Every structure is written in structure tokens, then in C-alpha cells.
């Protein structure tokens, strides 16, 4: 039973070809493409409003240098939200439950933000390791602690996204399995678990969007520290 629960996180394949590639490419096929018409339909209007509001909230605290990252962060946000939400559908696969994929996003982007800080303002970037006014006896320990906290950031990004989505999917499958087994034995209890499953699904939809937003927001904060 335990193996069956975790089988949903295995990357499916057909004829030896991993379908995770198709799952990653699917979000680009779902969103409608912009047109040159003066009047758009309701879906295009809602999409444009959402992208504009998110981009505004993201780049508002940054200076002009950080505005160059707006398109990258917005694209990543839409990509993560779409993949997370599609993974809630039956008989689908969620690529963001794989730590390797999340680290493939977190590690290069985090390293780029650090590299930007080292190239543009090396003194300020290195000054984060040793705050002003630190006692002399605490200098070696503080440098080690700040270095560890810096290098643990991409790991925290990837693990946070993976753990939240994995836990939600496991909990939903556990409750769905319990509902299916209790429906013939105790219908009243099965109805109660069905209601809990419905509420949990709504919660997971919110978690899928919030975790994508938190992932991009933390990357923007890391960038803001270095520009």
C-alpha cells in the first residue's frame, strides 16, 4: 500500500520516453497567445490583468536594475502555477513534486542573483557575511553561520516546494482511499470523508498557487539584496 501511494510521484514513460518533458511543455500550450485586436475576450483580459498586477507587485520594491528580471520571474510564476494546478487533476503527473526539477530552477537562479551582487557591488555583497559592529570573538562563527545560511537558500527553495506539494498529494490520496473503502461499510463516515476531501482539494488549489508565488517572491528578495 505504501508503494502504491508513492507510485504517483514516479515519472511516467511510454516506450522509454519520459513524459515529464510533455508535462513541462504543456503550460506553454494552454495559455492563449496575444492578438493584435483592440478588443480581447474575457480570458485574455483576465490573463493580462493578472500578469500586470503580479509584475507590478514584484518589481515595485526594486530599483531599475531589477526591472530587467520582471519577464523571467513572471514567466516562472505562470509556469509553476500551471504545473501545480494541472497536477491536481486525476491521472496526471506533477513535475514539481520532483526535487531534481525544483533544484534545477532554484540553484541557477539563486546563483545568478549572488553573481549579480558580486559583480555589481562586491563590498556590499561580502558585507552580508559580517554585519557592522560584530564583536571580534564572534567574527569567525558569524562568518560560518552566514555562509551556511547563504548556501542553504536554494536547497530551502527546492525542498519547500517539493515537500508542500508531495504532502498535499499524499494526504488527498489517503483520504480518497479511505472514502472508497468506507463507502460500502459506513456510508455516513464515507460522506464525511468526502466532504473533507473536497475541502482539502480547495486547500490544495490555494497551496499550489501560494507555493509558486512564494518560490518566485523569495528569488526576488534574494535579487533585491544584491542590487
C-alpha positions in Angstrom: 0.0 0.0 0.0 2.8 2.4 0.8 4.5 1.7 -2.5 1.1 2.4 -4.3 0.9 5.8 -2.6 4.3 6.9 -3.7 3.9 5.5 -7.2 2.1 8.7 -8.2 5.4 10.6 -7.8 7.2 8.3 -10.3 7.8 9.9 -13.7 5.7 8.0 -16.2 7.1 7.0 -19.6 6.0 5.5 -22.8 8.4 3.4 -24.9 11.2 4.5 -22.6 10.4 8.2 -23.3 9.8 10.2 -20.1 6.5 12.1 -20.2 7.9 14.7 -17.8 9.1 16.5 -20.9 5.5 16.7 -22.2 4.3 17.8 -18.7 6.8 20.6 -18.7 6.0 21.8 -22.2 2.2 21.7 -21.6 1.8 25.1 -19.9 3.1 26.9 -23.0 0.3 25.3 -25.0 -2.5 26.2 -22.6 -2.2 30.0 -22.3 -3.8 31.9 -25.1 -1.5 33.8 -27.3 -1.9 37.6 -27.5 -3.5 39.1 -30.6 -3.4 42.5 -32.4 -7.1 43.1 -31.9 -8.2 46.2 -30.0 -10.8 44.2 -28.0 -9.8 40.9 -26.3 -12.0 38.2 -24.9 -12.6 37.8 -21.2 -9.9 35.2 -20.8 -7.2 37.4 -22.4 -8.3 40.4 -20.3 -8.2 38.3 -17.1 -4.8 36.9 -18.0 -3.4 40.4 -18.8 -4.8 41.8 -15.6 -3.2 39.1 -13.5 0.2 39.3 -15.2 0.2 43.1 -14.9 -0.7 43.1 -11.2 1.7 40.4 -10.3 4.6 42.1 -12.2 3.8 45.4 -10.5 3.8 43.9 -7.0 7.0 42.0 -7.8 9.1 44.9 -9.1 7.7 47.7 -7.0 10.3 47.3 -4.2 13.2 47.0 -6.7 15.3 49.7 -8.4 15.5 50.0 -12.1 18.2 47.3 -12.4 15.8 44.7 -11.0 13.1 45.5 -13.6 15.0 43.5 -16.1 14.1 40.4 -14.3 10.4 41.0 -14.4 9.7 38.9 -17.5 11.7 35.9 -16.1 10.0 36.0 -12.8 6.5 36.4 -14.3 7.1 33.5 -16.7 8.4 31.3 -13.9 5.4 32.2 -11.8 2.9 31.3 -14.5 4.8 28.1 -15.3 4.8 26.9 -11.7 1.2 27.8 -11.1 0.1 25.9 -14.2 2.1 22.8 -13.5 0.9 22.7 -9.8 -2.7 23.1 -10.7 -2.6 20.6 -13.6 -1.1 18.1 -11.2 -4.3 18.2 -9.1 -6.3 16.7 -12.0 -7.0 12.9 -11.9 -4.5 10.7 -13.7 -1.9 13.4 -14.1 1.7 13.8 -13.1 3.1 16.8 -11.2 6.7 17.5 -12.2 7.2 19.9 -9.3 6.9 17.0 -6.8 10.4 16.0 -8.1 13.2 17.6 -6.1 15.6 17.4 -9.0 13.3 19.7 -11.1 12.8 22.2 -8.4 16.5 22.4 -7.7 17.1 22.8 -11.4 15.1 26.0 -11.1 16.3 27.2 -7.7 20.1 26.6 -8.0 20.9 28.5 -11.2 18.6 31.4 -10.4 19.9 31.8 -6.8 23.5 31.6 -8.1 22.7 34.2 -10.7 21.4 36.6 -8.0 24.6 36.1 -6.0 26.7 36.6 -9.0 25.0 39.8 -9.8 25.7 41.1 -6.3 29.4 40.1 -6.5 29.8 41.8 -9.9 27.9 45.0 -9.3 28.6 45.7 -5.6 31.1 43.2 -4.2 31.7 45.2 -1.0 28.0 45.2 -0.1 27.6 41.6 -1.1 30.5 40.4 1.1 29.4 42.7 3.9 26.4 40.5 4.4 28.7 37.9 5.9 29.9 40.2 8.6 27.4 42.9 9.9 28.9 46.1 11.2 29.6 46.2 14.9 30.1 42.4 15.4 32.3 41.6 18.4 35.7 40.3 17.5 35.2 36.9 19.2 32.1 36.2 17.2 33.5 37.1 13.8 34.7 33.5 12.8 31.5 31.9 14.0 29.3 34.5 12.4 31.0 34.2 9.0 30.5 30.4 9.1 26.8 30.8 10.0 26.1 33.4 7.3 27.9 31.3 4.7 25.8 28.2 5.6 22.6 30.3 5.5 23.6 31.6 2.1 24.3 28.2 0.5 21.2 26.6 2.1 18.8 29.1 0.3 18.5 27.1 -3.0 18.0 23.9 -1.0 15.3 25.5 1.0 13.6 26.8 -2.1 13.5 23.4 -3.8 12.6 21.4 -0.6 9.8 23.8 0.4 8.1 23.5 -3.0 8.6 19.7 -3.2 7.5 18.9 0.4 4.3 21.0 0.3 3.1 19.5 -2.9 4.1 16.0 -2.0 2.4 16.2 1.4 -0.8 17.5 -0.1 -1.0 14.8 -2.8 -0.3 12.1 -0.3 -3.0 13.4 2.1 -5.5 13.6 -0.7 -4.8 10.0 -1.8 -5.0 8.7 1.7 -8.4 10.3 2.3 -9.7 9.3 -1.1 -8.6 5.7 -0.4 -10.4 5.8 2.9 -13.5 7.1 1.3 -13.5 4.4 -1.3 -13.1 1.7 1.3 -15.7 3.1 3.7 -18.5 3.8 1.2 -19.9 0.2 1.4 -19.2 -0.3 5.1 -20.1 3.0 6.7 -21.7 5.4 4.2 -22.1 8.1 6.8 -18.4 8.2 7.5 -17.7 8.0 3.8 -19.8 11.1 3.3 -17.9 12.9 6.0 -14.5 12.0 4.5 -15.8 13.0 1.0 -16.6 16.5 2.4 -13.1 16.6 4.0 -11.6 15.6 0.7 -13.5 18.3 -1.1 -12.3 20.9 1.3 -8.8 19.6 1.1 -8.8 19.9 -2.6 -9.8 23.5 -2.4 -6.9 24.0 0.1 -4.5 22.3 -2.3 -5.5 24.6 -5.1 -4.6 27.5 -2.9 -1.4 25.8 -1.8 -0.4 25.2 -5.4 -0.7 28.9 -6.2 0.8 30.2 -3.0 3.9 27.9 -3.2 4.5 29.1 -6.8 4.2 32.7 -5.6 6.5 32.1 -2.6 9.1 30.5 -4.8 9.3 33.5 -7.1 8.9 36.0 -4.2 11.9 34.6 -2.4 14.0 34.7 -5.5 13.0 38.4 -6.0 14.1 39.1 -2.4 17.4 37.4 -3.0 17.9 39.6 -6.0 16.8 42.7 -4.1 19.6 42.1 -1.6 22.2 42.1 -4.4 21.2 45.1 -6.4 
